[in-house]
Amino acid sequence: MAKKEKLDPETEELIKWCIEVEGFLVAGGATLEQAQEFIEDQVEWLTDQFYEDLTPEEAAKAALKDD
């Protein structure tokens, strides 16, 4: 069995934040698969949004607007 790595609190918060973004993307019309693919493809952009203190909803709205 692989040893489970402990994530630092900031990384855990970023992951939780991205999960919330995913929910807003789906609520905005994306499929779950599309939302997950977007997050994987745009992880750097989303990380920037996280550190710029955007809410998950604001980040999702910005992403949907750019589509």
N, C-alpha and C positions, 0 to 999 in steps of 0.2 A: 504494500500500500504506500502510495506516495505521501511524503510529508507535506502537510498543508502549510503554505507560507502565510504569515500574518502580514496584512496590508497596513500601511501607516494610515492614521485617521484621515488625513487629507485625501488620499487615494480612495478610501472608502466613501467619503463625502462626494467626490467626483463621480463615482460609479452610481451612487444613489441619485445624484442630480441627473445623470444621463438616463436613468430608468424613468425618472419623471418626465424628461424631455420626450422620451419614446411615447409615453402615454399621451402627451399633448399632440405629437405628430399624428398618432392614430386618431385622436379625436378630431384633428383637422382634415382627415380624409385619407391619410396614408394607410396602407396595410401594415400589419405588424412586421412582415418581412421587409417592406420598403423602409420602415422606420429603423429597423435594426441595421440594414445595409447602409443607410444614410449615416448612422452613428459610427459605424465601422469606418466608412470612407472619409468622414469629416471629423475624426476624433481630435485632430489638432485644432481645428476651428472651434469645436465645442469646448475644448479645454480653455481656449482663450476666452470664450464667453463666460465660462465658469469663474475664471479669475477676474473678469471684468464685472463680476457680481450681477450678471443678468439672472433673472429667475428662469426656471425651466420653461415656463410659459413664454416668456419674452424670447428665449433662444429658439423655441419651436416656431413661433410666429415669424421670426426673422428668416428661418430656414424655409418655411412654407412660402413666404413672400418672394424669395429668390427663385423658386421653382418656375 
